[in-house]
């Protein structure tokens, strides 16, 4: 793909594996692909001569991707600004080149969601280097058998329109990147005032509202929408993983203020689960796009919907598991479970987490840990 683009501009493109690379790792394939495409596209766009290189190294479960180019480069003082939404750093030689828009912004946010780091070093007139570091645990192939699971491609029924109201362009752009390819129409607005003044509110199928916005908060906005007679589902979004929005209990026959609640940074699987629930969606799957996961996975037999609080698990344990699951650190999670097992009081919780861990369902581990933290 990028070899062809580079060849078309008479630019050299090289790939370098700087160490032994595992055949199979645990990763968010969609997000990792998007980050690398954005970074390599940016390199091709801003390089007019010379070369572009992609090097990969792997050590201690950390993969490092380095994308270097001999493009126009930018001043070091502008390096951080390049990740800001719609930021364009211009020089006389770049005046005819389209800006980066949200590409680098989304790449940085996706990297943070995956628990990694992206760093830019650049010199004006010399070129740029992006270094992407991610924890990608190795999967030892002799211990797994593989089955195929299809990926969500679209949904059944008419086109749904989603309005995202958030003063953070990073997250508006991220949600749009997730939903638009699935067939949703995504409308992005920066604040509550813009939402209230939108003429076709009755054509919106679902609202995603940030709780904390300058001026009109998300909760005040949803109250205003309900007073306007808007009865469609509302999902509240918060940057605080341990915050629950306050809501008055609705009277009989009164529409609830909001239907679902999610935290930033928004994760694909959680967002899609909430949308399917709120809009009663039936997903269509791309049977030709396959993902490999272990087949010999124990079925979950423990009732995770049981509201009884888990015994023998502290707040620190929950928080540690959430942090470890967010970066897919299997060894770390196993150490926490071993510690709890030795204490001898958390059998139910350990069984649930292990049933998810063997199938690499880190989102489920996060969900269960958050429920335990709030119970």
C-alpha positions as CSV (number, residue, x, y, z in Angstrom):
1,X,0.0,0.0,0.0
2,X,2.6,2.6,1.1
3,X,5.3,1.1,-1.1
4,X,3.1,2.0,-4.1
5,X,2.4,5.5,-2.8
6,X,6.1,6.1,-2.2
7,X,7.1,4.7,-5.6
8,X,4.6,7.1,-7.3
9,X,6.5,10.0,-5.7
10,X,10.0,8.4,-6.4
11,X,10.5,8.1,-2.7
12,X,12.4,5.1,-1.2
13,X,10.3,3.0,1.3
14,X,11.9,0.5,3.7
15,X,10.7,-1.8,6.4
16,X,13.2,-2.9,9.1
17,X,12.6,-5.6,11.8
18,X,15.1,-4.7,14.5
19,X,14.5,-7.7,16.7
20,X,12.6,-11.1,16.6
21,X,8.9,-10.3,16.3
22,X,6.3,-12.6,17.8
23,X,4.0,-14.3,15.3
24,X,0.9,-13.6,17.5
25,X,0.3,-10.8,20.0
26,X,-2.8,-9.5,21.8
27,X,-3.8,-6.1,20.3
28,X,-6.7,-4.0,19.3
29,X,-6.1,-4.8,15.6
30,X,-8.4,-2.0,14.3
31,X,-6.9,0.7,16.4
32,X,-3.3,-0.3,15.7
33,X,-3.9,-0.4,12.0
34,X,-5.6,3.0,12.1
35,X,-2.6,4.5,14.0
36,X,0.0,3.1,11.6
37,X,-2.0,4.1,8.5
38,X,-2.4,7.7,9.8
39,X,1.3,8.0,10.6
40,X,2.5,6.5,7.3
41,X,0.0,8.5,5.3
42,X,1.3,11.6,7.0
43,X,4.9,10.7,6.2
44,X,4.1,10.1,2.5
45,X,2.1,13.3,2.3
46,X,4.9,15.6,3.6
47,X,7.9,13.9,2.0
48,X,8.8,15.1,-1.5
49,X,12.2,13.3,-1.8
50,X,14.4,11.0,0.0
51,X,13.0,8.1,2.0
52,X,10.4,6.8,4.5
53,X,11.2,4.0,6.9
54,X,9.1,1.8,9.2
55,X,11.0,-0.1,11.8
56,X,9.6,-2.5,14.4
57,X,11.3,-3.8,17.6
58,X,9.9,-6.0,20.4
59,X,11.2,-6.6,23.9
60,X,9.6,-7.5,27.3
61,X,6.1,-7.4,25.7
62,X,6.5,-3.9,24.4
63,X,6.4,-3.3,20.6
64,X,8.0,-0.1,19.3
65,X,7.1,1.2,15.8
66,X,9.3,4.0,14.4
67,X,8.2,5.9,11.3
68,X,10.9,8.2,10.0
69,X,10.9,10.4,6.9
70,X,13.0,13.0,5.2
71,X,10.2,15.4,4.7
72,X,9.9,19.1,5.4
73,X,9.8,18.5,9.2
74,X,8.6,21.1,11.7
75,X,10.3,23.2,14.4
76,X,10.6,21.4,17.8
77,X,8.6,24.1,19.4
78,X,5.6,23.1,17.3
79,X,5.9,19.3,17.9
80,X,3.2,19.2,20.6
81,X,0.8,21.4,18.7
82,X,0.8,19.0,15.7
83,X,-1.4,16.6,17.8
84,X,-4.0,19.3,18.4
85,X,-7.3,19.0,16.5
86,X,-7.1,20.5,13.0
87,X,-3.6,22.0,13.7
88,X,-1.7,22.9,10.7
89,X,2.0,23.9,10.9
90,X,2.9,25.7,7.7
91,X,6.1,26.7,6.0
92,X,6.6,28.1,2.6
93,X,7.4,24.7,1.2
94,X,4.2,23.2,2.7
95,X,1.8,25.9,1.5
96,X,0.2,23.6,-1.2
97,X,-0.1,20.5,1.0
98,X,-3.3,19.6,2.7
99,X,-3.2,19.7,6.5
100,X,-3.4,16.7,8.8
101,X,-6.9,17.5,10.2
102,X,-7.8,15.0,12.9
103,X,-5.4,12.2,11.7
104,X,-2.6,12.8,14.2
105,X,-5.1,13.8,16.9
106,X,-6.9,10.5,16.6
107,X,-3.7,8.6,16.5
108,X,-2.6,10.1,19.8
109,X,-5.9,9.4,21.4
110,X,-6.0,5.8,20.1
111,X,-2.5,5.3,21.4
112,X,-3.6,6.5,24.9
113,X,-6.6,4.2,24.8
114,X,-4.3,1.3,24.2
115,X,-2.1,2.3,27.1
116,X,0.8,3.4,24.9
117,X,2.9,6.4,24.0
118,X,3.5,8.3,20.8
119,X,6.4,10.8,20.6
120,X,7.4,13.1,17.8
121,X,10.9,14.4,17.1
122,X,11.4,16.6,14.1
123,X,13.8,19.1,12.6
124,X,12.7,21.8,10.2
125,X,14.0,21.0,6.7
126,X,15.4,17.6,7.8
127,X,12.5,15.3,8.5
128,X,10.4,13.8,11.3
129,X,10.3,10.6,13.4
130,X,7.2,9.3,15.2
131,X,7.9,6.6,17.9
132,X,4.9,4.5,18.9
133,X,5.3,2.2,21.9
134,X,2.6,-0.2,22.9
135,X,2.4,-3.2,25.3
136,X,1.4,-6.1,23.1
137,X,1.6,-9.4,25.1
138,X,2.9,-12.3,23.2
139,X,0.6,-15.3,22.6
140,X,2.5,-18.6,22.7
141,X,1.0,-20.5,19.7
142,X,1.6,-24.1,20.9
143,X,-0.9,-23.4,23.7
144,X,-3.8,-22.1,21.6
145,X,-6.2,-23.4,19.0
146,X,-7.9,-20.9,16.8
147,X,-11.4,-20.2,15.7
148,X,-12.9,-17.5,13.5
149,X,-15.1,-14.6,14.8
150,X,-16.7,-12.1,12.4
151,X,-16.4,-8.4,12.9
152,X,-19.3,-5.9,13.0
153,X,-19.8,-4.3,9.6
154,X,-23.2,-2.6,9.7
155,X,-26.7,-3.0,11.3
156,X,-30.1,-4.0,10.1
157,X,-32.7,-1.3,9.4
158,X,-32.7,2.3,8.3
159,X,-29.8,4.7,8.8
160,X,-29.5,6.0,12.3
161,X,-28.4,9.6,13.1
162,X,-26.2,10.1,16.2
163,X,-25.5,13.6,17.6
164,X,-22.3,13.9,19.6
165,X,-22.1,17.0,21.8
166,X,-18.7,17.5,23.4
167,X,-16.3,20.4,23.7
168,X,-13.4,18.0,23.2
169,X,-12.8,17.6,19.4
170,X,-10.6,14.6,20.1
171,X,-13.5,12.5,21.4
172,X,-16.0,13.8,18.9
173,X,-13.6,12.8,16.1
174,X,-12.9,9.4,17.8
175,X,-16.7,8.6,18.0
176,X,-17.2,9.6,14.4
177,X,-14.3,7.4,13.3
178,X,-15.9,4.4,15.1
179,X,-19.5,4.9,13.9
180,X,-19.3,6.3,10.4
181,X,-17.8,3.2,8.8
182,X,-20.7,1.2,10.3
183,X,-23.3,3.3,8.5
184,X,-24.3,5.8,11.1
185,X,-24.7,9.5,10.3
186,X,-22.6,11.3,13.0
187,X,-23.3,15.0,13.7
188,X,-20.7,16.8,15.9
189,X,-21.4,19.9,17.9
190,X,-19.1,21.6,20.4
191,X,-21.5,22.7,23.1
192,X,-25.1,22.6,24.5
193,X,-26.0,25.9,23.0
194,X,-25.3,24.7,19.5
195,X,-27.3,21.6,20.2
196,X,-30.3,23.5,21.4
197,X,-30.2,25.7,18.4
198,X,-30.0,22.8,15.9
199,X,-33.1,22.9,13.7
200,X,-33.7,19.2,13.1
201,X,-33.5,17.8,16.6
202,X,-36.5,15.6,15.9
203,X,-34.5,13.8,13.3
204,X,-31.8,12.6,15.7
205,X,-32.1,8.9,16.8
206,X,-29.7,9.1,19.7
207,X,-27.6,11.7,21.6
208,X,-24.1,11.3,23.1
209,X,-23.6,14.1,25.6
210,X,-20.5,15.0,27.5
211,X,-21.3,15.7,31.1
212,X,-18.8,18.4,31.8
213,X,-18.9,21.2,29.1
214,X,-18.3,24.9,29.5
215,X,-21.6,26.8,29.8
216,X,-24.4,24.3,29.7
217,X,-23.4,21.0,31.2
218,X,-24.5,17.7,29.7
219,X,-27.1,17.1,32.4
220,X,-28.6,20.5,32.0
221,X,-28.6,19.9,28.2
222,X,-30.5,16.6,28.5
223,X,-33.0,18.3,30.8
224,X,-33.6,21.0,28.2
225,X,-34.0,18.4,25.4
226,X,-36.6,16.5,27.5
227,X,-38.5,19.7,28.1
228,X,-38.5,20.2,24.3
229,X,-40.2,16.9,23.9
230,X,-37.1,14.9,22.7
231,X,-37.7,11.4,23.9
232,X,-35.0,9.4,22.0
233,X,-32.2,7.6,23.9
234,X,-29.4,9.7,25.5
235,X,-26.0,8.3,26.5
236,X,-24.0,10.4,28.9
237,X,-20.2,10.5,28.6
238,X,-17.7,11.4,31.3
239,X,-14.0,11.7,31.6
240,X,-14.2,10.4,35.3
241,X,-14.3,6.6,35.4
242,X,-15.6,6.6,38.9
243,X,-18.2,9.4,38.5
244,X,-21.9,8.6,38.2
245,X,-24.2,11.4,36.9
246,X,-26.8,12.4,39.4
247,X,-30.3,12.0,38.1
248,X,-33.7,12.6,39.8
249,X,-35.9,9.5,39.8
250,X,-38.5,9.9,37.0
251,X,-42.2,9.9,37.9
252,X,-44.4,7.2,36.5
253,X,-44.7,7.5,32.7
254,X,-42.0,10.2,32.6
255,X,-39.0,9.7,30.2
256,X,-35.7,9.1,32.1
257,X,-33.1,11.8,31.6
258,X,-30.6,9.4,30.1
259,X,-30.5,5.8,29.1
260,X,-26.8,4.8,29.3
261,X,-23.5,6.0,30.7
262,X,-19.9,5.5,29.5
263,X,-16.5,6.9,30.3
264,X,-13.7,8.5,28.3
265,X,-11.7,7.5,26.4
266,X,-14.6,5.8,24.6
267,X,-13.9,2.2,23.7
268,X,-15.4,0.6,20.5
269,X,-16.8,-2.5,22.1
270,X,-18.5,-0.6,25.1
271,X,-19.9,2.1,22.8
272,X,-21.3,-0.4,20.4
273,X,-22.9,-2.5,23.2
274,X,-24.5,0.6,24.6
275,X,-25.8,1.7,21.2
276,X,-27.2,-1.8,20.4
277,X,-29.0,-1.8,23.8
278,X,-30.4,1.8,23.5
279,X,-31.5,1.5,19.8
280,X,-32.4,-2.2,19.8
281,X,-29.9,-2.8,17.0
282,X,-29.1,-6.1,15.3
283,X,-25.6,-6.1,14.0
284,X,-24.5,-7.4,10.6
285,X,-21.1,-9.2,10.6
286,X,-18.5,-9.4,7.9
287,X,-18.0,-13.1,7.6
288,X,-14.9,-12.6,5.4
289,X,-13.0,-10.5,8.0
290,X,-11.8,-12.9,10.6
291,X,-10.1,-12.5,13.9
292,X,-8.1,-15.3,15.6
293,X,-8.9,-16.1,19.3
294,X,-8.4,-19.1,21.5
295,X,-11.0,-21.8,20.9
296,X,-10.6,-23.9,24.0
297,X,-12.1,-21.2,26.3
298,X,-14.1,-22.1,29.4
299,X,-17.6,-20.9,29.3
300,X,-18.6,-18.4,31.9
301,X,-20.8,-20.2,34.4
302,X,-20.7,-17.8,37.3
303,X,-23.6,-15.4,37.5
304,X,-21.9,-12.0,36.9
305,X,-25.3,-10.2,37.2
306,X,-25.5,-11.2,40.8
307,X,-25.6,-7.9,42.7
308,X,-24.0,-9.4,45.8
309,X,-20.7,-7.5,46.4
310,X,-17.5,-9.5,45.9
311,X,-15.8,-10.6,49.1
312,X,-12.1,-10.3,49.7
313,X,-11.4,-7.7,47.0
314,X,-10.3,-4.2,47.9
315,X,-10.7,-0.9,46.0
316,X,-6.9,-1.0,45.3
317,X,-7.4,-4.5,43.8
318,X,-10.2,-3.3,41.5
319,X,-8.2,-0.2,40.4
320,X,-5.1,-2.3,39.7
321,X,-7.0,-4.8,37.6
322,X,-8.6,-2.0,35.6
323,X,-5.2,-0.4,34.9
324,X,-3.7,-3.8,33.9
325,X,-6.6,-4.8,31.7
326,X,-6.6,-1.5,29.9
327,X,-3.1,-2.3,28.6
328,X,-3.7,-6.1,28.2
329,X,-1.0,-7.1,30.7
330,X,-1.8,-10.8,31.3
331,X,1.0,-11.5,33.6
332,X,0.1,-8.6,35.9
333,X,-3.5,-9.7,36.1
334,X,-2.5,-13.2,36.9
335,X,-0.3,-11.9,39.7
336,X,-3.2,-10.0,41.2
337,X,-5.4,-13.1,41.0
338,X,-2.7,-15.3,42.6
339,X,-2.5,-12.8,45.5
340,X,-6.3,-12.9,46.0
341,X,-6.2,-16.7,45.8
342,X,-3.7,-16.9,48.5
343,X,-5.8,-14.7,50.7
344,X,-8.6,-17.3,50.2
345,X,-11.7,-15.0,50.3
346,X,-12.3,-14.0,46.6
347,X,-13.2,-17.3,44.9
348,X,-16.2,-16.0,43.0
349,X,-14.4,-12.9,41.7
350,X,-11.3,-14.9,40.7
351,X,-13.5,-17.4,38.8
352,X,-15.1,-14.6,36.8
353,X,-11.9,-12.8,36.0
354,X,-10.1,-16.0,34.9
355,X,-13.0,-17.1,32.7
356,X,-12.5,-13.8,30.8
357,X,-8.7,-13.8,30.9
358,X,-8.4,-17.1,29.1
359,X,-10.3,-15.6,26.1
360,X,-8.5,-12.2,26.3
361,X,-11.8,-10.3,27.1
362,X,-10.1,-7.4,28.8
363,X,-13.2,-5.1,28.3
364,X,-15.2,-7.6,30.4
365,X,-12.5,-7.6,33.1
366,X,-12.7,-3.8,33.2
367,X,-16.5,-3.9,33.4
368,X,-16.6,-6.4,36.3
369,X,-13.9,-4.5,38.2
370,X,-15.7,-1.2,37.8
371,X,-19.0,-2.8,39.0
372,X,-17.1,-4.2,42.0
373,X,-15.6,-0.8,42.7
374,X,-18.9,0.9,42.7
375,X,-20.8,-1.7,44.8
